[in-house]
Amino acid sequence: MSYLAMVFVPVILMSVFMLSILYAGGVEDVRQYFDKENKEPFNQALVYGELSYVFRNDAGQLEDSEYVAEIQTRLGELWAGLIISRDGTISSVAPFLRQASPRQDWQLLLKDPPETVTINRFRFETSLVDFRYPDGGSGKAVLLRREDTVPIYWRPISSSITLAFICLTSLLLTYFVSRSIIRPLKKLEAAALQMKEGDLSREIVTTAKGEIGQLSHAFEEMRIRLKGSIDQSLQYEENRKMLLSHISHDLKTPISAIKGYVEGIMDGIANTDEKRKRYMETIYRKASDMDQLIDELFLFSKLDLHTVAFDFKNIDIGRYLEHFLEEQRFDLEKSGVLLRYAQEGQHPITVAADPDKLSRAFSNMLNNSVKYMGQHPDLTRKEITVRIAEQEQDAYIEIEDTGPGIEAEALPQIFERFYRAEQSRNSETGGSGLGLAIVKQIIEGHGGRVWAENAETGGARFCLTLPKSGPAVGGERA
């Protein structure tokens, strides 16, 4: 389209310019101008034929002033005129010619007429006719007929103006079209050089249309995706470093303890059956903690890499929680924790869930509450309350304890991997820092959401939502 515009626009503009000139000259219809120009030779031929007859057969009429004035007027309308002489003396010069060239030496022109003569910037063709008057006098006439319809310099000047106009218009169009192409390409080049240096922060903004605009938008989309990919890779690398650091720390502590107790047995420090039993129990507990840490780390890694297959089934979440908590109640009571369950409404709330993965998530949240309540032996009431309610699109579940609660600055990070809150939830509890991170991965894998907050009574409250599904029970979701 740009190339076609550079070819046709100058021609169109020049045509409009010429039509404007013609209109300014009184020609309202271009056909009128060309009809007049085409008919002019025909009308001239009619008058010339009449004159030719007069010169040969009736030259006496050339002495009639009225006839001569009438023929000169008719010729003047056709951009022609006569110079008539008798016996070498000019008897009549067309008023049209006198007006066009008032200082012209007509006698000299009559004596030796050239083939063409220029009068008032127009080229005229001359025709010399010798004839005899009826009384025998010698007559001579020179007929001047306009050869061109425009002044002699008009054609080269108009051609030059037309060529200059077309060239100037083409140059301007080329400049604007090139600028609309080159500027966006320069921006893309600068952005590409920055990307080459590793800087993906510069946004590519373009106002160009068409193919260049599409290219710029595609380039910007590529920049955004590439930046996101690099940021994600950097985040993965940072997570990997943090993972290695935490694994090293969490494994080194129990291993060091096990080595110490083993050395105590080998060196004979545990010199009684009671001490050896206590040492062996401690070693077993530390080994169990390591086994649990490795198990949680393995599960979290698979969840984080989305390599864990969820076996979704449509279940009544209320009945599921009731059965699950019934199984947990005995163990919690041994720890001195009272477990309560409450459901709003009696009709089923169906969700699509993997029962095994969901059990792991609820177990981790319950264990977290039990663990941190156990850190405070001064607590007179140790209770965990599980509530479930139906929302418009989700099933809402909360697990609330009567423990020390969570520090406000720790609430947004409590579900991050290896995060341990300070003070009331410090590392002395022996937690791996992966339990709640696993909860987050499992709940989000179900399409839900989980968060933590502090209850009005001061305890911690874990809240989660699971999207509701169809009413069928026991069906599987692909």
C-alpha positions in Angstrom: 0.0 0.0 0.0 2.9 2.4 0.8 4.5 1.8 -2.6 1.2 2.2 -4.4 0.6 5.4 -2.5 3.9 6.8 -3.6 3.1 6.1 -7.2 -0.6 7.2 -7.5 -0.9 10.0 -4.9 1.4 12.4 -6.8 -0.6 11.8 -10.0 -3.9 12.3 -8.3 -2.7 15.5 -6.6 -1.3 16.8 -9.9 -4.6 16.1 -11.6 -6.5 18.0 -8.9 -4.0 20.9 -9.3 -4.6 21.1 -13.1 -8.4 20.9 -12.7 -8.2 23.8 -10.2 -6.2 25.9 -12.7 -8.8 25.1 -15.4 -11.6 26.0 -13.1 -9.9 29.2 -12.1 -9.7 30.0 -15.8 -13.4 29.8 -16.2 -13.6 26.2 -17.5 -16.2 24.6 -15.3 -16.2 21.3 -17.3 -13.0 19.7 -18.6 -15.0 18.3 -21.6 -15.9 21.9 -22.5 -12.2 22.8 -22.7 -11.3 19.8 -24.9 -14.4 20.1 -27.1 -13.5 23.7 -27.8 -10.0 22.8 -28.6 -11.0 20.0 -30.9 -13.6 22.1 -32.7 -11.3 25.0 -33.3 -9.4 23.5 -36.4 -12.8 22.6 -37.9 -14.2 26.1 -37.5 -11.0 27.6 -38.8 -11.2 25.3 -41.9 -14.7 26.6 -42.6 -13.6 30.3 -42.6 -10.4 29.5 -44.5 -12.5 27.8 -47.2 -14.6 30.8 -47.6 -11.6 33.1 -47.8 -10.0 30.8 -50.4 -13.1 31.3 -52.6 -13.0 35.0 -52.1 -9.3 35.3 -53.0 -9.8 33.3 -56.2 -13.2 34.4 -57.4 -14.5 37.5 -55.6 -11.5 39.6 -54.4 -13.6 42.7 -54.7 -15.3 42.0 -51.4 -11.9 42.6 -49.7 -12.5 46.3 -50.5 -15.8 46.2 -48.6 -14.9 47.4 -45.1 -17.9 45.9 -43.5 -17.2 42.5 -45.0 -13.5 42.7 -44.0 -14.4 43.7 -40.4 -16.9 40.8 -40.2 -14.4 38.2 -41.5 -11.7 39.6 -39.2 -14.0 39.3 -36.2 -14.8 35.7 -37.1 -11.2 34.9 -37.5 -10.3 36.6 -34.2 -12.8 34.3 -32.4 -10.7 31.4 -33.8 -7.4 32.9 -32.8 -6.5 33.9 -36.4 -6.3 37.1 -38.4 -5.6 38.6 -41.8 -3.1 41.2 -43.0 -4.4 42.5 -46.4 -2.5 44.9 -48.7 -3.2 46.5 -52.1 -0.3 47.4 -54.3 2.1 47.0 -51.4 0.2 49.1 -49.0 -1.5 47.5 -46.0 -5.2 48.0 -46.1 -6.4 46.0 -43.1 -4.8 44.3 -40.1 -6.9 42.1 -37.8 -7.9 43.9 -34.6 -7.1 40.7 -32.8 -3.5 40.8 -34.1 -3.1 44.6 -33.3 -4.3 44.0 -29.8 -2.0 41.0 -29.3 1.1 42.8 -30.6 0.6 46.5 -30.8 4.3 47.2 -31.7 4.6 44.6 -34.4 5.9 45.8 -37.8 3.2 44.4 -40.0 4.7 45.8 -43.2 7.9 43.8 -42.6 5.9 40.8 -41.8 3.9 41.2 -45.0 7.0 41.6 -47.1 8.8 38.5 -45.9 6.6 36.3 -43.7 8.3 33.4 -41.9 6.7 30.0 -41.6 5.9 30.7 -38.0 5.9 33.9 -35.9 5.5 34.4 -32.2 2.9 36.9 -31.1 2.1 37.6 -27.4 3.9 34.3 -26.4 1.8 32.2 -28.8 3.2 30.6 -32.0 1.3 31.4 -35.2 1.5 29.7 -38.5 1.6 32.1 -41.6 0.1 31.5 -45.0 0.8 34.0 -47.9 -1.8 34.4 -50.6 -1.3 36.5 -53.7 -4.5 37.6 -55.6 -5.9 40.2 -58.0 -8.5 42.8 -57.4 -11.3 43.1 -60.1 -9.7 46.3 -61.4 -6.4 44.5 -61.9 -4.7 45.8 -58.7 -2.1 43.5 -57.0 -3.2 42.1 -53.7 -1.5 40.2 -51.0 -2.8 38.7 -47.8 -1.1 36.9 -44.9 -3.2 34.6 -42.8 -1.9 34.1 -39.2 -3.4 31.0 -37.4 -2.6 30.1 -33.9 -0.6 26.8 -33.9 -0.7 26.0 -30.2 -3.5 26.5 -27.7 -1.0 27.4 -25.0 1.9 29.8 -24.9 5.1 28.5 -26.4 6.9 28.4 -23.0 3.9 26.8 -21.2 4.6 23.2 -22.2 8.2 23.0 -21.0 7.4 25.0 -17.9 4.3 22.9 -17.1 6.2 19.7 -17.8 8.9 20.9 -15.4 6.4 22.0 -12.8 4.6 18.6 -13.1 7.9 16.7 -12.8 9.0 18.8 -9.9 5.6 18.4 -8.2 5.6 14.7 -8.7 9.2 14.4 -7.5 8.6 16.6 -4.4 5.4 14.7 -3.5 7.1 11.4 -3.9 10.0 12.6 -1.8 7.7 13.7 1.0 5.7 10.5 0.8 8.9 8.5 0.8 10.1 10.5 3.9 6.9 10.0 5.9 6.5 6.4 4.9 10.2 5.7 5.6 9.9 7.5 8.9 6.8 5.4 9.9 8.9 2.3 9.1 12.4 3.2 10.1 11.6 4.8 13.5 9.8 1.7 14.9 12.6 -0.5 13.5 15.2 1.7 15.2 13.3 1.2 18.5 13.2 -2.5 17.9 16.9 -2.5 17.1 17.7 -0.6 20.4 15.5 -3.0 22.3 17.2 -6.0 20.7 20.6 -4.6 21.6 19.5 -4.1 25.2 18.1 -7.6 25.3 21.4 -8.8 23.9 23.1 -7.2 27.0 20.6 -8.9 29.3 18.4 -5.9 30.0 14.7 -6.9 29.5 13.2 -4.1 31.5 12.6 -1.6 28.7 9.1 -1.7 27.4 8.6 -1.5 23.6 5.9 1.1 22.9 4.8 1.7 19.3 2.1 3.7 17.6 2.8 2.1 14.2 0.0 0.3 12.4 0.0 -2.6 10.0 2.9 -5.1 9.7 5.4 -2.9 11.7 2.9 -2.5 14.5 2.2 -6.3 14.6 6.0 -6.9 14.6 6.5 -4.5 17.6 3.6 -6.1 19.5 5.0 -9.6 18.9 8.5 -8.3 20.0 7.1 -6.8 23.2 5.2 -10.1 23.9 8.4 -12.0 23.3 10.2 -9.6 25.7 7.6 -10.1 28.4 7.6 -13.9 28.1 11.4 -14.0 28.0 11.7 -11.8 31.0 9.1 -13.9 32.9 11.0 -17.0 31.9 14.3 -15.6 33.1 12.7 -14.3 36.4 11.2 -17.7 36.9 14.6 -19.4 36.3 16.2 -17.0 38.8 13.5 -17.7 41.3 14.0 -21.4 40.8 17.7 -21.0 41.3 17.1 -19.0 44.4 14.7 -21.6 45.7 17.2 -24.4 44.9 19.9 -22.6 46.9 17.5 -22.0 49.8 16.4 -25.7 49.6 20.0 -26.9 49.8 20.7 -24.6 52.6 17.7 -25.6 54.7 18.2 -29.3 53.9 21.9 -29.1 55.0 20.9 -27.3 58.2 17.9 -29.6 59.1 19.8 -32.8 58.4 23.1 -31.7 60.0 21.4 -31.1 63.4 20.0 -34.6 63.9 23.0 -36.3 62.4 25.3 -34.5 64.8 23.0 -35.5 67.7 23.0 -39.1 66.5 26.8 -39.1 66.2 27.1 -37.6 69.7 24.9 -40.3 71.3 26.6 -43.1 69.3 30.0 -41.8 70.5 28.7 -41.7 74.0 27.7 -45.4 73.8 31.0 -46.3 72.2 33.1 -44.4 74.8 31.2 -46.0 77.6 29.5 -42.8 78.8 26.2 -44.7 78.7 27.4 -47.1 81.3 24.0 -48.2 82.6 21.1 -49.9 80.9 18.9 -46.9 81.7 21.3 -44.5 80.0 21.8 -46.8 77.0 18.0 -47.1 76.6 17.6 -43.4 76.8 20.4 -42.9 74.2 18.9 -45.4 71.9 15.5 -43.9 72.2 16.9 -40.5 71.3 18.8 -41.9 68.4 15.6 -43.5 67.1 13.6 -40.3 67.5 16.3 -38.3 65.7 16.4 -40.9 62.9 12.6 -40.8 62.7 12.7 -37.0 62.4 15.2 -37.3 59.6 13.0 -39.9 57.9 9.9 -37.6 58.2 11.9 -34.6 56.9 13.1 -36.6 53.8 9.6 -37.9 53.3 8.1 -34.3 53.4 10.9 -33.0 51.2 10.3 -35.7 48.6 6.5 -35.0 48.6 7.0 -31.3 48.5 9.4 -31.6 45.5 6.9 -33.7 43.6 4.1 -31.3 44.4 6.2 -28.3 43.4 7.2 -29.9 40.1 3.5 -30.9 39.4 4.5 -34.6 39.1 2.0 -35.8 41.7 -1.1 -37.3 40.1 -4.3 -36.3 41.9 -7.0 -38.9 42.0 -10.1 -36.7 42.1 -13.4 -38.0 43.3 -16.7 -36.2 44.1 -17.1 -36.4 47.8 -19.3 -34.9 50.5 -16.6 -32.9 52.3 -18.8 -32.7 55.5 -19.0 -36.5 55.9 -15.3 -36.8 54.9 -14.2 -34.4 57.6 -16.4 -36.0 60.2 -14.9 -39.5 59.6 -11.3 -38.0 59.3 -11.6 -36.1 62.6 -13.1 -39.2 64.3 -9.9 -41.0 63.5 -7.7 -38.2 64.7 -9.7 -37.5 67.9 -8.1 -40.4 69.9 -4.5 -39.4 69.2 -5.3 -35.7 70.0 -6.9 -36.6 73.3 -3.7 -38.5 74.3 -1.9 -35.1 73.8 -4.5 -33.4 76.0 -6.2 -31.6 73.0 -10.0 -31.5 72.7 -11.2 -31.7 69.1 -14.5 -30.1 68.1 -16.4 -30.2 64.8 -19.2 -28.0 63.6 -21.0 -27.8 60.2 -23.5 -25.1 59.2 -26.5 -26.7 57.5 -27.2 -30.4 57.1 -27.3 -30.8 53.3 -24.2 -32.3 51.6 -21.4 -30.0 50.2 -19.8 -31.9 47.3 -16.3 -31.1 46.2 -13.9 -32.8 43.8 -10.9 -33.9 45.9 -8.2 -36.5 46.3 -9.0 -38.0 49.8 -5.5 -39.1 50.5 -3.9 -35.8 49.6 -6.6 -33.9 51.5 -5.9 -36.1 54.6 -2.2 -35.1 54.4 -3.1 -31.4 54.3 -5.5 -31.6 57.3 -3.1 -33.7 59.3 -0.3 -31.2 58.8 -2.5 -28.3 60.0 -3.7 -30.3 63.0 -0.2 -31.3 63.9 1.0 -27.7 63.6 -1.7 -26.6 66.1 -0.9 -29.5 68.5 2.8 -28.8 68.3 2.7 -25.1 69.1 0.0 -25.5 71.8 2.3 -28.1 73.4 5.1 -25.5 73.6 3.0 -23.7 76.2 2.3 -25.9 79.2 0.7 -23.0 81.0 -2.3 -23.1 78.6 -5.4 -24.2 80.7 -7.4 -25.0 77.6 -6.1 -26.8 74.6 -8.8 -27.1 71.9 -9.0 -27.3 68.2 -12.3 -26.4 66.5 -13.0 -27.4 62.8 -15.8 -25.6 61.1 -17.3 -26.1 57.6 -19.7 -23.8 55.8 -21.1 -23.6 52.3 -20.4 -20.5 50.2 -21.8 -19.6 46.8 -19.1 -21.3 44.8 -16.9 -23.0 47.5 -16.8 -25.0 50.6 -15.3 -23.0 53.4 -13.3 -24.8 56.1 -11.4 -23.3 59.1 -9.2 -24.9 61.8 -8.9 -22.8 64.9 -6.7 -23.6 68.0 -6.4 -22.0 71.4 -2.6 -21.7 71.1 -0.3 -18.6 71.2 -1.3 -17.4 67.7 1.0 -16.2 64.9 3.0 -13.0 64.8 1.4 -10.4 62.4 4.6 -10.1 60.2 4.7 -14.0 59.9 1.1 -14.4 58.6 1.9 -13.7 54.9 4.8 -16.1 54.9 3.6 -18.9 57.1 2.9 -21.2 54.0 6.3 -20.5 52.4 8.8 -23.4 52.2 11.2 -23.8 55.2 9.6 -20.7 56.9 9.5 -20.8 60.7 8.0 -18.0 62.6 10.0 -16.6 65.5 9.0 -16.3 69.1 5.8 -18.3 69.6 6.6 -20.6 66.6 10.4 -20.9 66.7 12.7 -23.6 65.4 13.0 -25.2 68.8 9.9 -27.1 68.1 11.8 -29.3 65.6 9.5 -28.6 62.6 10.8 -29.0 59.1 9.2 -25.9 57.8 7.6 -27.9 55.0 4.3 -29.0 56.6 2.3 -25.9 55.8 4.1 -25.5 52.4 2.8 -28.9 51.5 -0.7 -27.9 52.7 -0.6 -24.9 50.3 0.6 -27.1 47.3 -2.2 -29.6 47.9 -5.0 -27.1 48.4 -4.0 -25.1 45.3 -3.7 -28.4 43.4 -7.4 -28.8 44.2 -8.1 -25.3 42.8 -8.7 -23.9 46.2 -7.0 -21.2 48.4 -5.5 -21.3 51.9 -4.5 -18.6 54.3 -3.8 -18.0 58.0 -5.1 -15.5 60.5 -5.4 -15.0 64.2 -8.7 -15.7 65.9 -10.4 -13.2 68.1 -9.5 -15.2 71.2 -5.8 -15.1 70.3 -5.3 -18.6 68.8 -4.2 -19.4 65.2 -6.8 -20.0 62.5 -6.2 -21.8 59.2 -8.8 -21.0 56.6 -9.2 -22.7 53.2 -11.7 -23.0 50.4 -12.4 -25.8 48.0 -14.5 -25.3 44.8 -17.8 -27.2 44.8 -18.5 -29.8 42.1 -21.5 -31.8 40.8 -23.8 -33.7 43.1 -22.5 -37.2 42.1 -20.7 -39.0 44.8 -17.9 -41.3 44.2 -17.3 -40.2 40.6 -13.9 -39.4 39.3 -12.7 -36.3 37.5 -10.2 -36.6 34.7 
